[in-house]
Amino acid sequence: MDLLILFMIAVMFSTIVFFIGRYACPKHDRVPLMEVDHVLLWTTLRRGWHALGAFGPLAHYPEDPSESSRA
């Protein structure tokens, strides 16, 4: 039962990432859903994953100045 729940969560998350990737693509480049093959599916999932990653922190944390002066 636990594996079924994990599988359902994974499918739902993949579906959300797919549609984020689909709408991150310009409208003139979108392929109709009936024409999506395994290559376009994987590419759209990657595009969605990268679009989600764009919302992360853009800058790294600066180094502690006291540690850099010791070296």
mmCIF file as Biopython writes it, N, C-alpha, C and O atoms, coordinates in Angstrom:
data_model
#
loop_
_atom_site.group_PDB
_atom_site.id
_atom_site.type_symbol
_atom_site.label_atom_id
_atom_site.label_alt_id
_atom_site.label_comp_id
_atom_site.label_asym_id
_atom_site.label_entity_id
_atom_site.label_seq_id
_atom_site.pdbx_PDB_ins_code
_atom_site.Cartn_x
_atom_site.Cartn_y
_atom_site.Cartn_z
_atom_site.occupancy
_atom_site.B_iso_or_equiv
_atom_site.auth_seq_id
_atom_site.auth_asym_id
_atom_site.pdbx_PDB_model_num
ATOM 1   N N  . MET A ? 1  ? 0.816  -1.187 0.000   1.0 0.0 1  A 1 
ATOM 2   C CA . MET A ? 1  ? 0.000  0.000  0.000   1.0 0.0 1  A 1 
ATOM 3   C C  . MET A ? 1  ? 0.869  1.263  0.000   1.0 0.0 1  A 1 
ATOM 4   O O  . MET A ? 1  ? 0.542  2.250  -0.659  1.0 0.0 1  A 1 
ATOM 5   N N  . ASP A ? 2  ? 1.979  1.219  0.747   1.0 0.0 2  A 1 
ATOM 6   C CA . ASP A ? 2  ? 2.862  2.381  0.788   1.0 0.0 2  A 1 
ATOM 7   C C  . ASP A ? 2  ? 3.487  2.660  -0.574  1.0 0.0 2  A 1 
ATOM 8   O O  . ASP A ? 2  ? 3.643  3.819  -0.961  1.0 0.0 2  A 1 
ATOM 9   N N  . LEU A ? 3  ? 3.845  1.608  -1.300  1.0 0.0 3  A 1 
ATOM 10  C CA . LEU A ? 3  ? 4.433  1.800  -2.630  1.0 0.0 3  A 1 
ATOM 11  C C  . LEU A ? 3  ? 3.422  2.402  -3.590  1.0 0.0 3  A 1 
ATOM 12  O O  . LEU A ? 3  ? 3.784  3.208  -4.447  1.0 0.0 3  A 1 
ATOM 13  N N  . LEU A ? 4  ? 2.170  2.022  -3.456  1.0 0.0 4  A 1 
ATOM 14  C CA . LEU A ? 4  ? 1.127  2.584  -4.309  1.0 0.0 4  A 1 
ATOM 15  C C  . LEU A ? 4  ? 0.974  4.080  -4.048  1.0 0.0 4  A 1 
ATOM 16  O O  . LEU A ? 4  ? 0.825  4.860  -4.988  1.0 0.0 4  A 1 
ATOM 17  N N  . ILE A ? 5  ? 1.010  4.477  -2.796  1.0 0.0 5  A 1 
ATOM 18  C CA . ILE A ? 5  ? 0.895  5.894  -2.454  1.0 0.0 5  A 1 
ATOM 19  C C  . ILE A ? 5  ? 2.105  6.665  -2.978  1.0 0.0 5  A 1 
ATOM 20  O O  . ILE A ? 5  ? 1.956  7.758  -3.524  1.0 0.0 5  A 1 
ATOM 21  N N  . LEU A ? 6  ? 3.293  6.103  -2.814  1.0 0.0 6  A 1 
ATOM 22  C CA . LEU A ? 6  ? 4.494  6.765  -3.344  1.0 0.0 6  A 1 
ATOM 23  C C  . LEU A ? 6  ? 4.441  6.887  -4.861  1.0 0.0 6  A 1 
ATOM 24  O O  . LEU A ? 6  ? 4.845  7.907  -5.420  1.0 0.0 6  A 1 
ATOM 25  N N  . PHE A ? 7  ? 3.946  5.853  -5.523  1.0 0.0 7  A 1 
ATOM 26  C CA . PHE A ? 7  ? 3.809  5.888  -6.976  1.0 0.0 7  A 1 
ATOM 27  C C  . PHE A ? 7  ? 2.821  6.967  -7.399  1.0 0.0 7  A 1 
ATOM 28  O O  . PHE A ? 7  ? 3.067  7.690  -8.365  1.0 0.0 7  A 1 
ATOM 29  N N  . MET A ? 8  ? 1.709  7.080  -6.686  1.0 0.0 8  A 1 
ATOM 30  C CA . MET A ? 8  ? 0.714  8.096  -7.012  1.0 0.0 8  A 1 
ATOM 31  C C  . MET A ? 8  ? 1.272  9.505  -6.809  1.0 0.0 8  A 1 
ATOM 32  O O  . MET A ? 8  ? 1.005  10.400 -7.611  1.0 0.0 8  A 1 
ATOM 33  N N  . ILE A ? 9  ? 2.038  9.703  -5.751  1.0 0.0 9  A 1 
ATOM 34  C CA . ILE A ? 9  ? 2.660  11.004 -5.512  1.0 0.0 9  A 1 
ATOM 35  C C  . ILE A ? 9  ? 3.654  11.325 -6.624  1.0 0.0 9  A 1 
ATOM 36  O O  . ILE A ? 9  ? 3.707  12.457 -7.105  1.0 0.0 9  A 1 
ATOM 37  N N  . ALA A ? 10 ? 4.441  10.334 -7.031  1.0 0.0 10 A 1 
ATOM 38  C CA . ALA A ? 10 ? 5.415  10.545 -8.104  1.0 0.0 10 A 1 
ATOM 39  C C  . ALA A ? 10 ? 4.722  10.884 -9.424  1.0 0.0 10 A 1 
ATOM 40  O O  . ALA A ? 10 ? 5.189  11.750 -10.164 1.0 0.0 10 A 1 
ATOM 41  N N  . VAL A ? 11 ? 3.624  10.214 -9.717  1.0 0.0 11 A 1 
ATOM 42  C CA . VAL A ? 11 ? 2.890  10.496 -10.952 1.0 0.0 11 A 1 
ATOM 43  C C  . VAL A ? 11 ? 2.285  11.898 -10.915 1.0 0.0 11 A 1 
ATOM 44  O O  . VAL A ? 11 ? 2.330  12.624 -11.908 1.0 0.0 11 A 1 
ATOM 45  N N  . MET A ? 12 ? 1.722  12.275 -9.776  1.0 0.0 12 A 1 
ATOM 46  C CA . MET A ? 12 ? 1.143  13.620 -9.657  1.0 0.0 12 A 1 
ATOM 47  C C  . MET A ? 12 ? 2.220  14.695 -9.779  1.0 0.0 12 A 1 
ATOM 48  O O  . MET A ? 12 ? 2.012  15.704 -10.452 1.0 0.0 12 A 1 
ATOM 49  N N  . PHE A ? 13 ? 3.365  14.488 -9.136  1.0 0.0 13 A 1 
ATOM 50  C CA . PHE A ? 13 ? 4.455  15.456 -9.227  1.0 0.0 13 A 1 
ATOM 51  C C  . PHE A ? 13 ? 4.975  15.552 -10.658 1.0 0.0 13 A 1 
ATOM 52  O O  . PHE A ? 13 ? 5.243  16.648 -11.150 1.0 0.0 13 A 1 
ATOM 53  N N  . SER A ? 14 ? 5.117  14.414 -11.323 1.0 0.0 14 A 1 
ATOM 54  C CA . SER A ? 14 ? 5.586  14.419 -12.714 1.0 0.0 14 A 1 
ATOM 55  C C  . SER A ? 14 ? 4.593  15.127 -13.623 1.0 0.0 14 A 1 
ATOM 56  O O  . SER A ? 14 ? 4.989  15.827 -14.555 1.0 0.0 14 A 1 
ATOM 57  N N  . THR A ? 15 ? 3.322  14.952 -13.359 1.0 0.0 15 A 1 
ATOM 58  C CA . THR A ? 15 ? 2.299  15.628 -14.159 1.0 0.0 15 A 1 
ATOM 59  C C  . THR A ? 15 ? 2.383  17.138 -13.979 1.0 0.0 15 A 1 
ATOM 60  O O  . THR A ? 15 ? 2.282  17.888 -14.950 1.0 0.0 15 A 1 
ATOM 61  N N  . ILE A ? 16 ? 2.565  17.580 -12.753 1.0 0.0 16 A 1 
ATOM 62  C CA . ILE A ? 16 ? 2.686  19.015 -12.496 1.0 0.0 16 A 1 
ATOM 63  C C  . ILE A ? 16 ? 3.926  19.573 -13.172 1.0 0.0 16 A 1 
ATOM 64  O O  . ILE A ? 16 ? 3.873  20.636 -13.790 1.0 0.0 16 A 1 
ATOM 65  N N  . VAL A ? 17 ? 5.050  18.860 -13.058 1.0 0.0 17 A 1 
ATOM 66  C CA . VAL A ? 17 ? 6.296  19.313 -13.692 1.0 0.0 17 A 1 
ATOM 67  C C  . VAL A ? 17 ? 6.132  19.323 -15.209 1.0 0.0 17 A 1 
ATOM 68  O O  . VAL A ? 17 ? 6.651  20.218 -15.877 1.0 0.0 17 A 1 
ATOM 69  N N  . PHE A ? 18 ? 5.420  18.342 -15.765 1.0 0.0 18 A 1 
ATOM 70  C CA . PHE A ? 18 ? 5.180  18.296 -17.208 1.0 0.0 18 A 1 
ATOM 71  C C  . PHE A ? 18 ? 4.415  19.533 -17.669 1.0 0.0 18 A 1 
ATOM 72  O O  . PHE A ? 18 ? 4.795  20.165 -18.655 1.0 0.0 18 A 1 
ATOM 73  N N  . PHE A ? 19 ? 3.350  19.880 -16.969 1.0 0.0 19 A 1 
ATOM 74  C CA . PHE A ? 19 ? 2.564  21.023 -17.407 1.0 0.0 19 A 1 
ATOM 75  C C  . PHE A ? 19 ? 3.283  22.346 -17.163 1.0 0.0 19 A 1 
ATOM 76  O O  . PHE A ? 19 ? 3.077  23.296 -17.918 1.0 0.0 19 A 1 
ATOM 77  N N  . ILE A ? 20 ? 4.113  22.434 -16.139 1.0 0.0 20 A 1 
ATOM 78  C CA . ILE A ? 20 ? 4.941  23.629 -15.964 1.0 0.0 20 A 1 
ATOM 79  C C  . ILE A ? 20 ? 5.920  23.739 -17.132 1.0 0.0 20 A 1 
ATOM 80  O O  . ILE A ? 20 ? 6.123  24.827 -17.671 1.0 0.0 20 A 1 
ATOM 81  N N  . GLY A ? 21 ? 6.523  22.623 -17.521 1.0 0.0 21 A 1 
ATOM 82  C CA . GLY A ? 21 ? 7.430  22.625 -18.659 1.0 0.0 21 A 1 
ATOM 83  C C  . GLY A ? 21 ? 6.724  22.912 -19.957 1.0 0.0 21 A 1 
ATOM 84  O O  . GLY A ? 21 ? 7.284  23.558 -20.843 1.0 0.0 21 A 1 
ATOM 85  N N  . ARG A ? 22 ? 5.509  22.445 -20.081 1.0 0.0 22 A 1 
ATOM 86  C CA . ARG A ? 22 ? 4.736  22.692 -21.294 1.0 0.0 22 A 1 
ATOM 87  C C  . ARG A ? 22 ? 4.422  24.170 -21.444 1.0 0.0 22 A 1 
ATOM 88  O O  . ARG A ? 22 ? 4.538  24.720 -22.539 1.0 0.0 22 A 1 
ATOM 89  N N  . TYR A ? 23 ? 4.030  24.810 -20.369 1.0 0.0 23 A 1 
ATOM 90  C CA . TYR A ? 23 ? 3.680  26.225 -20.459 1.0 0.0 23 A 1 
ATOM 91  C C  . TYR A ? 23 ? 4.886  27.136 -20.330 1.0 0.0 23 A 1 
ATOM 92  O O  . TYR A ? 23 ? 4.760  28.344 -20.533 1.0 0.0 23 A 1 
ATOM 93  N N  . ALA A ? 24 ? 6.050  26.598 -19.999 1.0 0.0 24 A 1 
ATOM 94  C CA . ALA A ? 24 ? 7.277  27.390 -20.026 1.0 0.0 24 A 1 
ATOM 95  C C  . ALA A ? 24 ? 7.792  27.525 -21.453 1.0 0.0 24 A 1 
ATOM 96  O O  . ALA A ? 24 ? 8.593  28.410 -21.756 1.0 0.0 24 A 1 
ATOM 97  N N  . CYS A ? 25 ? 7.326  26.641 -22.322 1.0 0.0 25 A 1 
ATOM 98  C CA . CYS A ? 25 ? 7.712  26.671 -23.729 1.0 0.0 25 A 1 
ATOM 99  C C  . CYS A ? 25 ? 6.888  27.746 -24.446 1.0 0.0 25 A 1 
ATOM 100 O O  . CYS A ? 25 ? 5.710  27.914 -24.129 1.0 0.0 25 A 1 
ATOM 101 N N  . PRO A ? 26 ? 7.472  28.476 -25.400 1.0 0.0 26 A 1 
ATOM 102 C CA . PRO A ? 26 ? 6.677  29.455 -26.151 1.0 0.0 26 A 1 
ATOM 103 C C  . PRO A ? 26 ? 5.507  28.785 -26.873 1.0 0.0 26 A 1 
ATOM 104 O O  . PRO A ? 26 ? 5.611  27.640 -27.312 1.0 0.0 26 A 1 
ATOM 105 N N  . LYS A ? 27 ? 4.412  29.500 -26.987 1.0 0.0 27 A 1 
ATOM 106 C CA . LYS A ? 27 ? 3.188  28.921 -27.540 1.0 0.0 27 A 1 
ATOM 107 C C  . LYS A ? 27 ? 3.373  28.411 -28.973 1.0 0.0 27 A 1 
ATOM 108 O O  . LYS A ? 27 ? 2.781  27.401 -29.351 1.0 0.0 27 A 1 
ATOM 109 N N  . HIS A ? 28 ? 4.174  29.090 -29.753 1.0 0.0 28 A 1 
ATOM 110 C CA . HIS A ? 28 ? 4.354  28.675 -31.150 1.0 0.0 28 A 1 
ATOM 111 C C  . HIS A ? 28 ? 5.202  27.411 -31.274 1.0 0.0 28 A 1 
ATOM 112 O O  . HIS A ? 28 ? 5.217  26.799 -32.341 1.0 0.0 28 A 1 
ATOM 113 N N  . ASP A ? 29 ? 5.910  26.999 -30.214 1.0 0.0 29 A 1 
ATOM 114 C CA . ASP A ? 29 ? 6.739  25.797 -30.253 1.0 0.0 29 A 1 
ATOM 115 C C  . ASP A ? 29 ? 6.059  24.590 -29.609 1.0 0.0 29 A 1 
ATOM 116 O O  . ASP A ? 29 ? 6.605  23.488 -29.679 1.0 0.0 29 A 1 
ATOM 117 N N  . ARG A ? 30 ? 4.901  24.752 -28.991 1.0 0.0 30 A 1 
ATOM 118 C CA . ARG A ? 30 ? 4.238  23.643 -28.308 1.0 0.0 30 A 1 
ATOM 119 C C  . ARG A ? 30 ? 3.676  22.639 -29.306 1.0 0.0 30 A 1 
ATOM 120 O O  . ARG A ? 30 ? 3.082  23.006 -30.320 1.0 0.0 30 A 1 
ATOM 121 N N  . VAL A ? 31 ? 3.873  21.391 -28.998 1.0 0.0 31 A 1 
ATOM 122 C CA . VAL A ? 31 ? 3.343  20.302 -29.807 1.0 0.0 31 A 1 
ATOM 123 C C  . VAL A ? 31 ? 2.013  19.874 -29.189 1.0 0.0 31 A 1 
ATOM 124 O O  . VAL A ? 31 ? 1.899  19.833 -27.964 1.0 0.0 31 A 1 
ATOM 125 N N  . PRO A ? 32 ? 1.003  19.553 -30.002 1.0 0.0 32 A 1 
ATOM 126 C CA . PRO A ? 32 ? -0.255 19.061 -29.418 1.0 0.0 32 A 1 
ATOM 127 C C  . PRO A ? 32 ? -0.013 17.814 -28.564 1.0 0.0 32 A 1 
ATOM 128 O O  . PRO A ? 32 ? 0.870  17.008 -28.859 1.0 0.0 32 A 1 
ATOM 129 N N  . LEU A ? 33 ? -0.806 17.670 -27.509 1.0 0.0 33 A 1 
ATOM 130 C CA . LEU A ? 33 ? -0.596 16.555 -26.576 1.0 0.0 33 A 1 
ATOM 131 C C  . LEU A ? 33 ? -0.677 15.187 -27.247 1.0 0.0 33 A 1 
ATOM 132 O O  . LEU A ? 33 ? -0.014 14.249 -26.806 1.0 0.0 33 A 1 
ATOM 133 N N  . MET A ? 34 ? -1.462 15.057 -28.285 1.0 0.0 34 A 1 
ATOM 134 C CA . MET A ? 34 ? -1.598 13.764 -28.969 1.0 0.0 34 A 1 
ATOM 135 C C  . MET A ? 34 ? -0.343 13.400 -29.755 1.0 0.0 34 A 1 
ATOM 136 O O  . MET A ? 34 ? -0.164 12.234 -30.109 1.0 0.0 34 A 1 
ATOM 137 N N  . GLU A ? 35 ? 0.526  14.360 -30.037 1.0 0.0 35 A 1 
ATOM 138 C CA . GLU A ? 35 ? 1.734  14.111 -30.822 1.0 0.0 35 A 1 
ATOM 139 C C  . GLU A ? 35 ? 2.993  14.004 -29.961 1.0 0.0 35 A 1 
ATOM 140 O O  . GLU A ? 35 ? 4.096  13.910 -30.500 1.0 0.0 35 A 1 
ATOM 141 N N  . VAL A ? 36 ? 2.850  14.017 -28.644 1.0 0.0 36 A 1 
ATOM 142 C CA . VAL A ? 36 ? 4.008  13.951 -27.756 1.0 0.0 36 A 1 
ATOM 143 C C  . VAL A ? 36 ? 4.520  12.512 -27.706 1.0 0.0 36 A 1 
ATOM 144 O O  . VAL A ? 36 ? 3.777  11.592 -27.363 1.0 0.0 36 A 1 
ATOM 145 N N  . ASP A ? 37 ? 5.796  12.326 -28.052 1.0 0.0 37 A 1 
ATOM 146 C CA . ASP A ? 37 ? 6.409  11.005 -27.949 1.0 0.0 37 A 1 
ATOM 147 C C  . ASP A ? 37 ? 7.336  10.994 -26.734 1.0 0.0 37 A 1 
ATOM 148 O O  . ASP A ? 37 ? 7.365  11.952 -25.962 1.0 0.0 37 A 1 
ATOM 149 N N  . HIS A ? 38 ? 8.087  9.916  -26.569 1.0 0.0 38 A 1 
ATOM 150 C CA . HIS A ? 38 ? 8.910  9.793  -25.368 1.0 0.0 38 A 1 
ATOM 151 C C  . HIS A ? 38 ? 10.024 10.838 -25.307 1.0 0.0 38 A 1 
ATOM 152 O O  . HIS A ? 38 ? 10.420 11.251 -24.217 1.0 0.0 38 A 1 
ATOM 153 N N  . VAL A ? 39 ? 10.528 11.267 -26.453 1.0 0.0 39 A 1 
ATOM 154 C CA . VAL A ? 39 ? 11.587 12.273 -26.461 1.0 0.0 39 A 1 
ATOM 155 C C  . VAL A ? 39 ? 11.022 13.635 -26.038 1.0 0.0 39 A 1 
ATOM 156 O O  . VAL A ? 39 ? 11.623 14.333 -25.222 1.0 0.0 39 A 1 
ATOM 157 N N  . LEU A ? 40 ? 9.871  14.004 -26.593 1.0 0.0 40 A 1 
ATOM 158 C CA . LEU A ? 40 ? 9.254  15.276 -26.214 1.0 0.0 40 A 1 
ATOM 159 C C  . LEU A ? 40 ? 8.771  15.252 -24.772 1.0 0.0 40 A 1 
ATOM 160 O O  . LEU A ? 40 ? 8.789  16.278 -24.092 1.0 0.0 40 A 1 
ATOM 161 N N  . LEU A ? 41 ? 8.339  14.090 -24.304 1.0 0.0 41 A 1 
ATOM 162 C CA . LEU A ? 41 ? 7.921  13.968 -22.904 1.0 0.0 41 A 1 
ATOM 163 C C  . LEU A ? 41 ? 9.100  14.235 -21.979 1.0 0.0 41 A 1 
ATOM 164 O O  . LEU A ? 41 ? 8.982  15.002 -21.023 1.0 0.0 41 A 1 
ATOM 165 N N  . TRP A ? 42 ? 10.230 13.608 -22.257 1.0 0.0 42 A 1 
ATOM 166 C CA . TRP A ? 42 ? 11.416 13.790 -21.428 1.0 0.0 42 A 1 
ATOM 167 C C  . TRP A ? 42 ? 11.910 15.236 -21.503 1.0 0.0 42 A 1 
ATOM 168 O O  . TRP A ? 42 ? 12.282 15.813 -20.481 1.0 0.0 42 A 1 
ATOM 169 N N  . THR A ? 43 ? 11.918 15.827 -22.703 1.0 0.0 43 A 1 
ATOM 170 C CA . THR A ? 43 ? 12.362 17.204 -22.866 1.0 0.0 43 A 1 
ATOM 171 C C  . THR A ? 43 ? 11.460 18.170 -22.100 1.0 0.0 43 A 1 
ATOM 172 O O  . THR A ? 43 ? 11.943 19.121 -21.487 1.0 0.0 43 A 1 
ATOM 173 N N  . THR A ? 44 ? 10.156 17.925 -22.138 1.0 0.0 44 A 1 
ATOM 174 C CA . THR A ? 44 ? 9.214  18.782 -21.424 1.0 0.0 44 A 1 
ATOM 175 C C  . THR A ? 44 ? 9.373  18.637 -19.920 1.0 0.0 44 A 1 
ATOM 176 O O  . THR A ? 44 ? 9.272  19.623 -19.189 1.0 0.0 44 A 1 
ATOM 177 N N  . LEU A ? 45 ? 9.620  17.417 -19.447 1.0 0.0 45 A 1 
ATOM 178 C CA . LEU A ? 45 ? 9.866  17.225 -18.016 1.0 0.0 45 A 1 
ATOM 179 C C  . LEU A ? 45 ? 11.138 17.959 -17.583 1.0 0.0 45 A 1 
ATOM 180 O O  . LEU A ? 45 ? 11.167 18.574 -16.518 1.0 0.0 45 A 1 
ATOM 181 N N  . ARG A ? 46 ? 12.178 17.895 -18.400 1.0 0.0 46 A 1 
ATOM 182 C CA . ARG A ? 46 ? 13.421 18.605 -18.074 1.0 0.0 46 A 1 
ATOM 183 C C  . ARG A ? 46 ? 13.204 20.109 -18.064 1.0 0.0 46 A 1 
ATOM 184 O O  . ARG A ? 46 ? 13.718 20.808 -17.190 1.0 0.0 46 A 1 
ATOM 185 N N  . ARG A ? 47 ? 12.443 20.611 -19.034 1.0 0.0 47 A 1 
ATOM 186 C CA . ARG A ? 47 ? 12.160 22.045 -19.085 1.0 0.0 47 A 1 
ATOM 187 C C  . ARG A ? 47 ? 11.372 22.480 -17.854 1.0 0.0 47 A 1 
ATOM 188 O O  . ARG A ? 47 ? 11.628 23.551 -17.305 1.0 0.0 47 A 1 
ATOM 189 N N  . GLY A ? 48 ? 10.423 21.668 -17.419 1.0 0.0 48 A 1 
ATOM 190 C CA . GLY A ? 48 ? 9.657  21.981 -16.219 1.0 0.0 48 A 1 
ATOM 191 C C  . GLY A ? 48 ? 10.513 21.947 -14.973 1.0 0.0 48 A 1 
ATOM 192 O O  . GLY A ? 48 ? 10.358 22.785 -14.085 1.0 0.0 48 A 1 
ATOM 193 N N  . TRP A ? 49 ? 11.424 20.975 -14.899 1.0 0.0 49 A 1 
ATOM 194 C CA . TRP A ? 49 ? 12.313 20.875 -13.746 1.0 0.0 49 A 1 
ATOM 195 C C  . TRP A ? 49 ? 13.220 22.097 -13.670 1.0 0.0 49 A 1 
ATOM 196 O O  . TRP A ? 49 ? 13.445 22.647 -12.592 1.0 0.0 49 A 1 
ATOM 197 N N  . HIS A ? 50 ? 13.739 22.515 -14.821 1.0 0.0 50 A 1 
ATOM 198 C CA . HIS A ? 50 ? 14.608 23.691 -14.844 1.0 0.0 50 A 1 
ATOM 199 C C  . HIS A ? 50 ? 13.818 24.969 -14.557 1.0 0.0 50 A 1 
ATOM 200 O O  . HIS A ? 50 ? 14.349 25.901 -13.952 1.0 0.0 50 A 1 
ATOM 201 N N  . ALA A ? 51 ? 12.563 25.020 -14.983 1.0 0.0 51 A 1 
ATOM 202 C CA . ALA A ? 51 ? 11.726 26.184 -14.668 1.0 0.0 51 A 1 
ATOM 203 C C  . ALA A ? 51 ? 11.463 26.248 -13.173 1.0 0.0 51 A 1 
ATOM 204 O O  . ALA A ? 51 ? 11.443 27.338 -12.602 1.0 0.0 51 A 1 
ATOM 205 N N  . LEU A ? 52 ? 11.260 25.109 -12.529 1.0 0.0 52 A 1 
ATOM 206 C CA . LEU A ? 52 ? 11.089 25.090 -11.075 1.0 0.0 52 A 1 
ATOM 207 C C  . LEU A ? 52 ? 12.380 25.513 -10.379 1.0 0.0 52 A 1 
ATOM 208 O O  . LEU A ? 52 ? 12.333 26.197 -9.356  1.0 0.0 52 A 1 
ATOM 209 N N  . GLY A ? 53 ? 13.519 25.121 -10.913 1.0 0.0 53 A 1 
ATOM 210 C CA . GLY A ? 53 ? 14.799 25.496 -10.333 1.0 0.0 53 A 1 
ATOM 211 C C  . GLY A ? 53 ? 15.096 26.972 -10.459 1.0 0.0 53 A 1 
ATOM 212 O O  . GLY A ? 53 ? 15.905 27.509 -9.702  1.0 0.0 53 A 1 
ATOM 213 N N  . ALA A ? 54 ? 14.454 27.640 -11.408 1.0 0.0 54 A 1 
ATOM 214 C CA . ALA A ? 54 ? 14.674 29.070 -11.584 1.0 0.0 54 A 1 
ATOM 215 C C  . ALA A ? 54 ? 14.099 29.875 -10.426 1.0 0.0 54 A 1 
ATOM 216 O O  . ALA A ? 54 ? 14.461 31.038 -10.248 1.0 0.0 54 A 1 
ATOM 217 N N  . PHE A ? 55 ? 13.207 29.275 -9.632  1.0 0.0 55 A 1 
ATOM 218 C CA . PHE A ? 55 ? 12.619 29.986 -8.506  1.0 0.0 55 A 1 
ATOM 219 C C  . PHE A ? 55 ? 13.475 29.878 -7.252  1.0 0.0 55 A 1 
ATOM 220 O O  . PHE A ? 55 ? 13.123 30.435 -6.212  1.0 0.0 55 A 1 
ATOM 221 N N  . GLY A ? 56 ? 14.596 29.168 -7.339  1.0 0.0 56 A 1 
ATOM 222 C CA . GLY A ? 56 ? 15.472 28.987 -6.189  1.0 0.0 56 A 1 
ATOM 223 C C  . GLY A ? 56 ? 16.318 30.226 -5.938  1.0 0.0 56 A 1 
ATOM 224 O O  . GLY A ? 56 ? 16.166 31.238 -6.622  1.0 0.0 56 A 1 
ATOM 225 N N  . PRO A ? 57 ? 17.198 30.145 -4.967  1.0 0.0 57 A 1 
ATOM 226 C CA . PRO A ? 57 ? 18.063 31.299 -4.686  1.0 0.0 57 A 1 
ATOM 227 C C  . PRO A ? 57 ? 19.019 31.559 -5.851  1.0 0.0 57 A 1 
ATOM 228 O O  . PRO A ? 57 ? 19.605 30.627 -6.401  1.0 0.0 57 A 1 
ATOM 229 N N  . LEU A ? 58 ? 19.166 32.799 -6.212  1.0 0.0 58 A 1 
ATOM 230 C CA . LEU A ? 58 ? 20.005 33.145 -7.355  1.0 0.0 58 A 1 
ATOM 231 C C  . LEU A ? 58 ? 21.450 33.424 -6.962  1.0 0.0 58 A 1 
ATOM 232 O O  . LEU A ? 58 ? 22.354 33.289 -7.786  1.0 0.0 58 A 1 
ATOM 233 N N  . ALA A ? 59 ? 21.671 33.806 -5.725  1.0 0.0 59 A 1 
ATOM 234 C CA . ALA A ? 59 ? 23.023 34.131 -5.285  1.0 0.0 59 A 1 
ATOM 235 C C  . ALA A ? 59 ? 23.469 33.119 -4.234  1.0 0.0 59 A 1 
ATOM 236 O O  . ALA A ? 59 ? 22.661 32.605 -3.461  1.0 0.0 59 A 1 
ATOM 237 N N  . HIS A ? 60 ? 24.761 32.848 -4.222  1.0 0.0 60 A 1 
ATOM 238 C CA . HIS A ? 60 ? 25.311 31.975 -3.201  1.0 0.0 60 A 1 
ATOM 239 C C  . HIS A ? 60 ? 25.555 32.798 -1.944  1.0 0.0 60 A 1 
ATOM 240 O O  . HIS A ? 60 ? 25.687 34.021 -1.996  1.0 0.0 60 A 1 
ATOM 241 N N  . TYR A ? 61 ? 25.612 32.114 -0.837  1.0 0.0 61 A 1 
ATOM 242 C CA . TYR A ? 61 ? 25.890 32.810 0.413   1.0 0.0 61 A 1 
ATOM 243 C C  . TYR A ? 61 ? 27.358 33.232 0.417   1.0 0.0 61 A 1 
ATOM 244 O O  . TYR A ? 61 ? 28.229 32.456 0.023   1.0 0.0 61 A 1 
ATOM 245 N N  . PRO A ? 62 ? 27.629 34.438 0.853   1.0 0.0 62 A 1 
ATOM 246 C CA . PRO A ? 62 ? 29.037 34.874 0.887   1.0 0.0 62 A 1 
ATOM 247 C C  . PRO A ? 62 ? 29.808 34.092 1.944   1.0 0.0 62 A 1 
ATOM 248 O O  . PRO A ? 62 ? 29.244 33.609 2.926   1.0 0.0 62 A 1 
ATOM 249 N N  . GLU A ? 63 ? 31.090 33.985 1.716   1.0 0.0 63 A 1 
ATOM 250 C CA . GLU A ? 63 ? 31.937 33.292 2.688   1.0 0.0 63 A 1 
ATOM 251 C C  . GLU A ? 63 ? 32.054 34.110 3.959   1.0 0.0 63 A 1 
ATOM 252 O O  . GLU A ? 63 ? 31.907 35.333 3.956   1.0 0.0 63 A 1 
ATOM 253 N N  . ASP A ? 64 ? 32.321 33.409 5.030   1.0 0.0 64 A 1 
ATOM 254 C CA . ASP A ? 64 ? 32.550 34.092 6.294   1.0 0.0 64 A 1 
ATOM 255 C C  . ASP A ? 64 ? 33.892 34.804 6.213   1.0 0.0 64 A 1 
ATOM 256 O O  . ASP A ? 64 ? 34.906 34.148 5.973   1.0 0.0 64 A 1 
ATOM 257 N N  . PRO A ? 65 ? 33.943 36.132 6.405   1.0 0.0 65 A 1 
ATOM 258 C CA . PRO A ? 65 ? 35.221 36.850 6.250   1.0 0.0 65 A 1 
ATOM 259 C C  . PRO A ? 65 ? 36.286 36.397 7.248   1.0 0.0 65 A 1 
ATOM 260 O O  . PRO A ? 65 ? 37.478 36.455 6.948   1.0 0.0 65 A 1 
ATOM 261 N N  . SER A ? 66 ? 35.868 35.952 8.418   1.0 0.0 66 A 1 
ATOM 262 C CA . SER A ? 66 ? 36.872 35.521 9.389   1.0 0.0 66 A 1 
ATOM 263 C C  . SER A ? 66 ? 37.573 34.238 8.941   1.0 0.0 66 A 1 
ATOM 264 O O  . SER A ? 66 ? 38.747 34.033 9.251   1.0 0.0 66 A 1 
ATOM 265 N N  . GLU A ? 67 ? 36.862 33.379 8.216   1.0 0.0 67 A 1 
ATOM 266 C CA . GLU A ? 67 ? 37.489 32.143 7.731   1.0 0.0 67 A 1 
ATOM 267 C C  . GLU A ? 67 ? 38.421 32.410 6.565   1.0 0.0 67 A 1 
ATOM 268 O O  . GLU A ? 67 ? 39.461 31.762 6.452   1.0 0.0 67 A 1 
ATOM 269 N N  . SER A ? 68 ? 38.069 33.363 5.682   1.0 0.0 68 A 1 
ATOM 270 C CA . SER A ? 68 ? 38.925 33.631 4.532   1.0 0.0 68 A 1 
ATOM 271 C C  . SER A ? 68 ? 40.211 34.366 4.937   1.0 0.0 68 A 1 
ATOM 272 O O  . SER A ? 68 ? 41.218 34.265 4.236   1.0 0.0 68 A 1 
ATOM 273 N N  . SER A ? 69 ? 40.192 35.101 6.053   1.0 0.0 69 A 1 
ATOM 274 C CA . SER A ? 69 ? 41.401 35.801 6.475   1.0 0.0 69 A 1 
ATOM 275 C C  . SER A ? 69 ? 42.407 34.880 7.146   1.0 0.0 69 A 1 
ATOM 276 O O  . SER A ? 69 ? 43.585 35.218 7.255   1.0 0.0 69 A 1 
ATOM 277 N N  . ARG A ? 70 ? 41.944 33.710 7.599   1.0 0.0 70 A 1 
ATOM 278 C CA . ARG A ? 70 ? 42.847 32.742 8.258   1.0 0.0 70 A 1 
ATOM 279 C C  . ARG A ? 70 ? 43.755 32.041 7.265   1.0 0.0 70 A 1 
ATOM 280 O O  . ARG A ? 70 ? 44.874 31.660 7.608   1.0 0.0 70 A 1 
ATOM 281 N N  . ALA A ? 71 ? 43.286 31.869 6.043   1.0 0.0 71 A 1 
ATOM 282 C CA . ALA A ? 71 ? 44.043 31.087 5.069   1.0 0.0 71 A 1 
ATOM 283 C C  . ALA A ? 71 ? 45.240 31.811 4.522   1.0 0.0 71 A 1 
ATOM 284 O O  . ALA A ? 71 ? 45.965 31.264 3.691   1.0 0.0 71 A 1 
#
